[in-house]
Every structure is written in structure tokens, then in C-alpha cells.
Amino acid sequence: MARATSQFDSDGRVNQPQAQAIEKQLQVLKSTGNAVAAQQAGLRAMERQSPAASHLLQSFLRRQQDASERGQLGQADARVFTLATPPERANSLHPIFLRPVREVPR
């Protein structure tokens, strides 16, 4: 019996450092697992935001393209051939055209 007890104590002393090493590895794995879980949660949040951001970007690109096309359509292909010269005799509109229009009574 004493021999079995001493063998058990001896095995306990040998196995105790192994158990401590396993406990340390378990703690490292748990903390790594928690970090991975946090990263996956962040990744899922970014995956949820991705379609909305993509849609917004496409909308901005369409608006930019539309504005660019409208700007090109609004530009006339015109050139100035000669500079304007002042008239030989100054004139203006007849004074009747410069009076405000009044309402006509009914």
C-alpha cells in the first residue's frame, strides 16, 4: 500500500507540471478564441455595411456621370471670329418699351 501511495505521489509530481502546461495552453487558446470571435463579429458587421456602402458608391458614380454628361451637352461648340465694335451711332429702345406694364382694369 505504501508502495502504491508513493507511486501515486511520484506520478502526481510528474503529471502536475504537465497539467499546468496544459492549463496555460488552454488559457492561451481561450484568449485566442475570444479574439477570433471579436474579429468575426467585426467582420460580420462590415459585411452588413458593405452592400449599403456599395450602393451609395454606385449612386455617387451615376450622379457624377450624369453631371459630366450634362456639362458636356451644355457646352456649345462656338468660337469668336471677330471682336465686337461699338456702334457708330448710340441708340436705345424707344421709351415706351421702358415703362412698366400696368394692369388693365376689368
Buried (B, 14 or more C-beta within 10 A) or exposed (E): EEEEEEEEEEEEEEEEEEEEEEEEEEEEEEEEEEEEEEEEEEEEEEEEEEEEEEEEEEEEEEEEEEEEEEEEEEEEEEEEEEEEEEEEEEEEEEEEEEEEEEEEEE
